[in-house]
Amino acid sequence: MALHFELVTPEKLVRSEDVHMVVVPGAEGDFGVLEGHAPFMSTIHDGDVQVYKTEGSAPETIQVRGGFAEVSEKGLTVLAEHVEG
């Protein structure tokens, strides 16, 4: 089972892949998303998105600045104002 994850900026699609879990820096606190998560929307603050490609793996960290995160039946989409790197 996998979660479809997309990371998008106003300029381009940065990532589109199936992963195990993603932890997002939500405005009201960090939250983790696995496949099957209930629909959810949140603003995000400047911080690190942690992408776990497989269960038990070390996370890959992606720095983002501002934006929104949406969890739907299709997966997780992070619409970031800016992505570092």
C-alpha positions in Angstrom: 0.0 0.0 0.0 1.3 3.4 -0.9 0.4 7.1 -0.6 0.5 9.2 -3.7 2.5 12.4 -2.9 2.8 15.5 -5.0 4.8 18.6 -4.2 4.0 21.6 -6.4 5.2 25.2 -6.5 3.7 28.0 -8.7 6.5 27.3 -11.2 6.5 23.5 -11.5 5.7 20.0 -10.3 8.6 19.2 -8.0 7.6 15.6 -7.0 5.1 13.1 -7.9 5.6 9.6 -6.4 4.2 6.9 -4.3 5.6 6.8 -0.7 4.9 5.2 2.6 4.3 8.4 4.7 4.8 12.1 4.7 5.0 14.5 7.7 4.0 18.0 6.9 4.7 21.2 8.9 1.0 22.3 9.4 0.1 25.7 10.7 -1.4 24.1 13.9 1.4 21.5 14.2 3.1 18.9 12.2 0.9 16.0 10.9 1.6 12.7 9.3 -0.2 11.3 6.3 -0.5 7.6 5.4 -2.6 6.0 2.6 -6.3 6.0 3.5 -6.1 9.2 5.6 -9.3 11.1 6.0 -9.8 14.2 3.7 -8.1 17.1 5.2 -6.8 20.6 4.3 -4.3 22.8 6.2 -2.1 25.8 5.7 1.6 25.0 6.2 4.3 27.1 7.8 8.0 27.3 6.8 9.7 24.0 7.7 10.6 20.6 6.6 8.4 18.1 4.8 9.7 14.6 5.7 9.1 11.9 3.1 9.4 8.3 4.2 9.7 6.2 1.0 9.2 2.9 2.8 8.1 1.8 6.2 11.0 2.1 8.7 13.2 4.1 6.3 15.0 7.3 7.2 13.1 10.3 5.9 14.1 12.5 3.1 13.8 16.2 4.1 12.5 18.9 1.8 12.4 22.5 3.0 9.3 24.4 2.1 8.1 28.0 2.7 4.4 28.6 3.1 1.5 27.1 1.2 -1.3 24.6 1.6 -1.6 20.8 2.0 -4.6 18.8 0.9 -5.3 15.2 1.6 -7.9 13.6 -0.7 -8.8 10.1 -1.9 -6.1 10.7 -4.5 -3.4 11.2 -1.9 -1.5 14.2 -0.5 -0.7 17.3 -2.5 1.5 20.0 -1.0 1.2 23.4 -2.7 4.3 25.2 -1.5 5.1 28.9 -2.2 8.8 28.0 -2.4 10.9 24.8 -2.1 14.5 25.0 -1.1 17.0 23.1 -3.2 
